[in-house]
Amino acid sequence: MPYRDSESLEVLIRLAGEVSTKARPTRSRFQRRLERNLLDACRAHGLRCQTTRQWSRLFVRSPEEAVLDVVGRVFGISSYSVIESRCDASLPAIVELGTKLYADVVRGRSFAVRARRSGRHDFSSHDVQVELGAALNPGATVDLSSPDVEVRVEIRDDDVYFFGTPVRGAGGLPLGVQGKAVALISGGYDSAVAAWMALRRGVELEYVFCNLGGAAYRRLTLEVVKVLADLWSYGTRPRLHVVEFEAVMDDFRRSVKPSYWQVTLKRLMYLAAGRVAAATGADAIVTGEAVGQVSSQTLANLRAIDAVSSLPVLRPLAGFDKEEIIDRAREIGTYDLSSRVREYCAIVPERPVTAARPEVVDAQEREIDRTVLERAVDDRQVFELRGLDMTQLVGSHLFVSDVPEDAVVIDSRDAASYLEWHWPGALHREYEELTGAFRKLDRDRTYVLYCGEGILTAHLAERMQGRGYEAYSFRGGVRGLRRYQKARASAGSG
């Protein structure tokens, strides 16, 4: 980027293709929802911003560069670019400003001018490319196929924008434009990724967690779903419905043949999800099942499981393999948390049925007391995810909001994140490495750990405290630490 001619960051947002091709009334509705979601995203992270909506573009202005991270996680955005400067829509003005911005940047290098135009003008996009290219050509070489520098300019009616390299957005449809569903969530890789993919298709979600593992399992799953809520659910207020399932399991185990346990358990979870859907106005159930991944996910078994649901069942991962699912979990930020979740619902007997027929499963379930399931759903615990303070679940004694002078600060994120920004003097030990090696640390020192959100390092701090270390997680993770650094710098300069 040569420079920006304003202290405020201005971002040009391009709509995802499926938004821009909709009929006018639908497109207008989708754009309004996208703008609303974007404003909610900025508020959620304490960022000031203003938006301006045009027919095929959205502009965001903010004094804070962190807005770029937020824009990248709002569904319905194809790509975005930082606007480097503006001018009036006249060819001489474009050439003059383009030369001022890029003459030094392209000198001694190859370049190409990429121009797009919309509206009525007395010049064409080709004219811009030729005239500005000629002005920049002395001392530089035009290369239209693989240039060192691309000069990008967009002319829209009376305005001209010079902008930086387009960054890929989250794509999909604006969250909320496709109604509501309930997502069955286990905390593992599959269900979290399936939920994310439903969100990306514009589906607002309520989450249903059938708990088979007690308070620890509930807490881990809450953390996974909170990542989806805090980082990807802008414009909505998702909730997690925790249904305690141990009594339900005890009941069906007494009534059902062991070979049918897995299929029956899934059917009962569908019934629980359907009951929550009826209470929340949802129109579908989302699951993380992939065809053939485990015994309960053969086509025959999926048919037998679906038979119990009166709602359509959406399976975004139907054609995915496990490696693809895990790669997507890394991209969306749930991988580290999901990797620590035990698969409690895998109650596979020695010879599970792989080709169940709906009528046979119905017969197996006749002795089950459905009132046990109904009571469990009616007694469910509901968590408002966006407003949930995870420290209440993890333990406030694990967190600090300042860095003591003599503390050893440890960054547990990946190497790229560490290189992008880290606390001055912080050691770099990735989470997995630190988990296995913290016993080698000096017990006489104080440790402040941080990760993306502050949750993973809270668990690690808990383990270290159990071994006699004075260790804490910085409250709010990287964002909290950067706010603390900024406040401390301001106090020092004052």
C-alpha angles and dihedrals in degrees: 000000000000095000141298119248093214136053088229119080112235120197128197110214123199119205121240112260094249090057097047094050096054122109114272099263093045093044092051091050092048092048092051090051092048091052091048091050092049093052090049090051092054092047091049090059096040094251125147114225144153126207132208119193125209128175097270102007140056123204125204124192122192137155089222125077091207086081087081092065090051095048090055091060100049112102118232095045117115097187142330138208136194111246108231098188145339138218141167119285101260124116095233091050091049093050093046095049094040091053091048092050101042112022093094093039096056098037110125092005139088119260146174131204113224112193132179125185135194125179136026117317138152090238136053134230087255090055090055092050093048098043097042091042090053091050091052096040100089104093094006138072127234113231115170097182106050111358126176090228131029117203106205123197131170124194116200115175106296097353133078124197129194108199143178132247112313113249119210114250130208092269122197125093128316109274112259100027094102101051129246136308136172118240121210103223130190100172092247127117098268104052093044093051092045090052091050091052091051090050088052089057091058096261116144110220140213112189127225119198118187101203117215099158111054132239097329093054091047091052094050092049091048089056092052093048091045089061088057091046098046100038105030112021102075114160093027137077105221123194133203116223109203113202114189103226106180095096089047090053093048090053098050093043088062092051107034132068110252092241088063098045096099095049092043092050091053091049091052090050089052089051090051091049090049091053091051090046091055090052095048102038096249121158103201146020121239120205136177096231119138120195112264097356095122135002095270091055101064112122092251093051093045089054090051091048094047091053091075095057125085089194128072113264115222118204109185091177098051093120099033127107122217096260091054091050093050092048090053091048088057091051095051096043103249099101100092093048096042091050088067096050116102116220098244095167093062097097093155114170122212094272110023119188112256100182106040119174118219094234092052092050089048089055091048091054098050093098095049114111103232091192088073089060093043091051091049091052094045090050094048122137115236123207124196096221104196092054097038116121104213091198087074088063100038101041130268092233088073097063137075129186097202138042115241114228095245097040124122107229117209125193109207099185128105121286096257093054090047092052092048092056137340138163109275108269095006117153116233116229116152115230097253092047093048093047091061099036109038091103088072091063122104109266091208094067131081116237130205112191128191139185134166098293103007094246103100092048089048089062090047091048088052090055093046092050088052088057093050100265124135095230132152140178117233108246112249095014120235095348091051091048093049091050089050091050091050093048091048091050091050092049090050094050091048 
